[in-house]
């Protein structure tokens, strides 16, 4: 989910907030789009997707691990239920 904040009466700017209900990839896609728009607005070169993934992983990489752990635990619960 994205939130809006105002800093000292400046224009309102969207701020990325990691959504734990979405996948890591969906969060990356949202962040990458927002970051690209922000960089263009400030006349900066947008990140390539490869660089953007590195930056996002530095900020949120631990979330990817939690996502994998959740998927593994769901798999084992399903396996245990069926047999």
HELIX and SHEET records of a PDB file:
HELIX    1   1 UNK A   24  UNK A   41  1                                  18    
HELIX    2   2 UNK A   49  UNK A   82  1                                  34    
SHEET    1   A 2 UNK A   3  UNK A   5  0                                        
SHEET    2   A 2 UNK A  13  UNK A  15 -1                                        
END                                                                             
